[in-house]
Amino acid sequence: MHTAYLVVTIIAVALDGFSGVSALLHFAPIIPPMRRAGVPLSWLRFPIGTLKTLGALGLVVGLWVPAIGIAAAAGLTIFFVCAMYTHVLANDISGQFVFAGFLLTLNAATFALTLTAHAAAV
């Protein structure tokens, strides 16, 4: 179980970190879907990019401080539920919606594995 937790968490760190940094840097391919979803471009740095990047860093810290990892995984899961909801409301079912769905699933799995790995250790 611990190996699955580590593998999934490391993948989540990489993809959430990429997604967060892409938002912080206003990566060109994410701009059109954000506009279609009605998200102000000013939100790409804060809260969107900042929260995703800090969430990824929280997952890294959570490898040594379990409570931080649990909070980060829960926060990222909630973030991507909200992201998908925003795209659904705007009727924007694009590639970015699919990627958000994948990240939602990945972060939910990370959350579940984090809880399981640390509950087993107690």
C-alpha positions in Angstrom: 0.0 0.0 0.0 2.8 2.4 0.8 4.3 1.9 -2.6 1.0 2.8 -4.3 0.8 5.9 -2.1 4.3 7.0 -3.1 3.8 6.4 -6.8 0.4 8.1 -7.0 1.5 11.0 -4.9 4.6 11.6 -7.0 2.5 11.6 -10.2 0.1 14.0 -8.5 2.9 16.3 -7.5 4.3 16.4 -11.1 0.9 17.0 -12.8 -0.5 19.4 -10.2 2.8 21.3 -10.2 2.8 21.5 -14.0 -0.8 22.7 -14.0 -0.1 25.3 -11.3 3.0 26.6 -12.9 1.2 26.7 -16.3 -1.5 28.9 -14.8 1.1 31.1 -13.0 2.9 31.7 -16.3 -0.3 32.1 -18.4 0.7 29.2 -20.6 -0.9 30.0 -24.0 -2.9 26.8 -24.5 -4.9 27.2 -21.3 -6.1 30.7 -22.1 -8.9 29.9 -24.6 -10.6 27.3 -22.4 -10.4 29.6 -19.4 -12.1 32.3 -21.4 -14.8 29.9 -22.6 -15.4 28.9 -19.0 -15.8 32.6 -18.0 -12.7 32.6 -15.7 -11.0 36.0 -15.5 -7.4 35.8 -16.7 -6.4 37.7 -13.6 -7.4 34.6 -11.5 -4.7 32.5 -13.2 -2.0 33.7 -10.9 -4.2 33.9 -7.8 -6.1 31.9 -6.8 -5.8 29.2 -9.5 -2.0 28.9 -10.1 -1.1 29.7 -6.5 -3.5 27.1 -5.0 -2.5 24.3 -7.4 1.2 25.0 -6.9 0.9 25.2 -3.2 -1.2 22.0 -3.2 1.6 20.2 -5.1 4.2 21.5 -2.6 1.9 20.4 0.2 1.9 16.9 -1.2 5.7 16.9 -1.2 5.8 18.1 2.4 3.1 15.5 3.2 5.6 12.7 2.4 7.2 13.6 5.8 4.3 15.4 7.6 1.2 13.3 7.0 -1.3 15.9 8.1 0.0 18.4 5.5 -0.3 15.8 2.8 -3.9 14.9 3.8 -4.8 18.6 3.8 -3.2 19.2 0.5 -4.8 16.2 -1.2 -8.2 17.1 0.2 -7.7 20.8 -0.9 -6.7 19.7 -4.4 -9.7 17.4 -4.7 -12.0 20.2 -3.7 -10.3 22.6 -6.1 -10.8 20.3 -9.1 -14.4 19.6 -8.1 -14.9 23.4 -8.3 -13.0 23.6 -11.6 -15.1 20.9 -13.2 -18.3 22.6 -11.9 -17.2 25.9 -13.4 -16.6 24.3 -16.9 -20.0 22.5 -16.7 -21.8 25.7 -15.8 -20.2 27.4 -18.8 -21.0 24.4 -21.0 -17.3 24.1 -21.8 -16.6 20.4 -22.2 -13.2 20.8 -23.7 -9.8 19.1 -23.3 -9.2 21.2 -20.3 -12.4 19.8 -18.7 -11.1 16.2 -19.4 -7.7 17.1 -17.9 -9.4 18.6 -14.8 -11.4 15.4 -14.5 -8.2 13.3 -14.6 -6.6 15.6 -12.0 -9.8 15.3 -9.8 -9.5 11.5 -10.0 -5.8 11.5 -9.4 -6.1 13.8 -6.3 -9.0 11.9 -4.9 -6.9 8.7 -5.2 -4.0 10.5 -3.6 -6.2 11.6 -0.7 -7.6 8.1 -0.2 -4.1 6.5 -0.4 -2.7 9.1 1.9 -5.3 8.3 4.5 -4.9 4.6 4.1 -1.1 4.6 4.2 -0.9 6.7 7.3 -3.8 4.9 9.1 -2.0 1.7 8.5 1.2 3.1 10.0 -0.6 4.1 13.3 
